[in-house]
Amino acid sequence: MPVKGHVVISEAYCKGCELCVGACPQNVLRLSTERITAKGYHPAEMTGDGCTGCNICAVVCPEAAITVYRQALRTRAAAEA
């Protein structure tokens, strides 16, 4: 079973640099074409369900605008109980 994750991007900090978009191995990030932040940037957004929570996007973000959440995997013992 693949690991699932999702990202939350703070529009207050995102400057639309696209570093996260280029770094995402699952290709689930893009710049929004519909929204513009208060500072005039198109923020990044998640576009699909393929996120694995790898955290690469958060590491490359120069503004620390991305928080990654990864679904906790249940251990085999907990699943059998």
C-alpha contacts under 8 A as a table, 3 or more apart, distances in Angstrom:
res1	aa1	res2	aa2	distance
2	P	52	T	7.45
3	V	52	T	5.30
3	V	53	G	7.42
3	V	70	R	7.48
3	V	71	Q	6.71
3	V	73	L	7.40
4	K	50	G	7.33
4	K	51	C	5.96
4	K	52	T	4.58
4	K	53	G	6.32
4	K	70	R	6.10
4	K	71	Q	5.48
5	G	51	C	5.11
5	G	52	T	4.75
5	G	53	G	4.18
5	G	54	C	7.93
5	G	68	V	7.12
5	G	69	Y	5.44
5	G	70	R	4.17
5	G	71	Q	5.59
6	H	46	M	7.79
6	H	49	D	7.98
6	H	51	C	5.78
6	H	52	T	7.37
6	H	53	G	6.13
6	H	68	V	5.98
6	H	69	Y	5.37
6	H	70	R	6.59
7	V	46	M	6.92
7	V	53	G	7.56
7	V	66	I	6.59
7	V	67	T	5.64
7	V	68	V	4.49
7	V	69	Y	6.04
8	V	66	I	5.79
8	V	67	T	5.23
8	V	68	V	6.48
8	V	69	Y	7.99
9	I	14	C	7.15
9	I	43	P	7.95
9	I	44	A	6.90
9	I	45	E	6.82
9	I	65	A	5.58
9	I	66	I	4.60
9	I	67	T	6.46
10	S	13	Y	5.62
10	S	14	C	6.12
10	S	65	A	5.04
10	S	66	I	6.38
11	E	14	C	5.08
11	E	15	K	7.98
11	E	37	T	6.25
11	E	43	P	6.01
11	E	65	A	7.43
12	A	37	T	7.19
12	A	38	A	7.67
12	A	65	A	7.89
13	Y	63	E	6.11
13	Y	64	A	7.45
13	Y	65	A	5.27
14	C	17	C	7.83
14	C	41	Y	7.59
14	C	43	P	5.64
14	C	44	A	7.09
14	C	63	E	6.63
14	C	65	A	5.51
15	K	41	Y	5.54
15	K	42	H	7.21
15	K	43	P	6.41
15	K	63	E	7.83
16	G	31	L	6.62
16	G	41	Y	5.77
16	G	42	H	5.43
16	G	43	P	4.99
16	G	44	A	6.09
17	C	20	C	7.92
18	E	21	V	5.00
18	E	22	G	6.37
18	E	30	R	7.51
18	E	31	L	6.99
18	E	44	A	7.25
19	L	22	G	5.34
19	L	23	A	6.16
19	L	57	C	7.56
19	L	60	V	6.50
19	L	61	C	6.52
20	C	23	A	5.03
20	C	24	C	6.03
20	C	29	L	7.15
20	C	44	A	7.95
20	C	56	I	7.59
20	C	57	C	4.46
20	C	58	A	7.26
20	C	60	V	6.33
20	C	61	C	6.22
21	V	24	C	5.58
21	V	27	N	7.07
21	V	28	V	7.75
21	V	29	L	5.06
21	V	30	R	5.50
21	V	31	L	7.59
21	V	44	A	7.59
21	V	57	C	7.46
22	G	27	N	7.96
23	A	56	I	6.64
23	A	57	C	6.12
23	A	60	V	7.50
24	C	27	N	5.31
24	C	28	V	6.90
24	C	29	L	6.84
24	C	56	I	6.63
24	C	57	C	6.03
26	Q	50	G	6.15
26	Q	51	C	6.27
26	Q	52	T	7.71
27	N	50	G	7.96
28	V	46	M	5.56
28	V	47	T	5.06
28	V	48	G	5.24
28	V	49	D	7.37
28	V	50	G	6.40
28	V	51	C	6.45
29	L	44	A	6.60
29	L	45	E	5.58
29	L	46	M	4.57
29	L	47	T	5.66
29	L	48	G	7.84
30	R	44	A	5.43
30	R	45	E	5.58
30	R	46	M	6.56
30	R	47	T	6.79
31	L	42	H	5.98
31	L	43	P	5.56
31	L	44	A	4.19
31	L	45	E	5.98
32	S	35	R	5.81
32	S	36	I	7.82
32	S	42	H	5.54
32	S	43	P	5.69
32	S	44	A	5.78
32	S	45	E	6.09
33	T	36	I	7.94
33	T	42	H	6.60
34	E	42	H	7.95
35	R	42	H	6.03
35	R	43	P	7.18
36	I	39	K	7.78
36	I	40	G	5.54
36	I	41	Y	5.28
36	I	42	H	4.74
36	I	43	P	6.74
37	T	40	G	5.14
37	T	41	Y	5.27
37	T	42	H	6.38
37	T	43	P	6.77
38	A	41	Y	7.57
48	G	51	C	7.31
51	C	54	C	7.74
52	T	70	R	7.10
53	G	68	V	6.02
53	G	69	Y	6.13
53	G	70	R	4.87
53	G	71	Q	7.88
54	C	57	C	7.98
55	N	58	A	5.34
55	N	59	V	6.38
55	N	68	V	5.96
56	I	59	V	5.11
56	I	60	V	6.36
57	C	60	V	5.43
57	C	61	C	6.19
57	C	66	I	7.16
58	A	61	C	5.26
58	A	64	A	6.57
58	A	65	A	7.38
58	A	66	I	5.03
58	A	67	T	6.38
58	A	68	V	6.91
59	V	64	A	7.86
61	C	64	A	5.42
61	C	65	A	6.67
61	C	66	I	7.03
62	P	65	A	7.92
64	A	67	T	7.94
74	R	78	A	6.24
74	R	79	A	6.34
75	T	78	A	5.26
75	T	79	A	6.23
76	R	79	A	5.05
76	R	80	E	6.19
77	A	80	E	5.22
77	A	81	A	6.26
78	A	81	A	5.23
